[in-house]
Amino acid sequence: MKGIVRSIVFNTFSLFILTQLFSGIRILGGLWELIISGIVLSILSFILKPILSIIAFPLNAITFGAFSIVINAVVLYTLTLVVKQVSISAFQWPGIHIAGFAIPKMEFNTVIAFLVIALSLSCIKIALIWLMQE
């Protein structure tokens, strides 16, 4: 039970952070829709993700695990189908310059936006899990 609640909280918080980082993901409806989206994302992660991982095991083995980003993008796409208030669309990254390093301005179409947001979601969840280790 504790693991399920933790997953819901991490997914909800990760979705909130993603809406602040990227203009391509929007959750309309306020806090309740954000919480519902976190719950649905947790359910999809528990049910759909293992099934897709088993089906895509050969591709995942060939790409040394990189195909898991595509699986996460499919889970996010399913989230947008189930919860109509969540939308992911094409967006433009404005670029950043920090301490002499520069990431240039980039434009992402819808498919690449799903992949970028799925990768970012995974990174944020990993960081939250790392921060909450006992």
CORGIUR-V786776 format. One record per helix or strand. SS is the DSSP state (@ for helix, = for strand). FROM is the first residue (numbers start at 1). TO is the last residue. If there is no record, write none. Layout:
ss->[SS,SS]
from->[FROM,FROM]
to->[TO,TO]
This chain:
ss->[@,=,@,@,@,=,=,=,=,=,@]
from->[2,25,31,57,68,86,91,96,101,106,110]
to->[21,27,55,62,82,88,93,98,103,108,131]
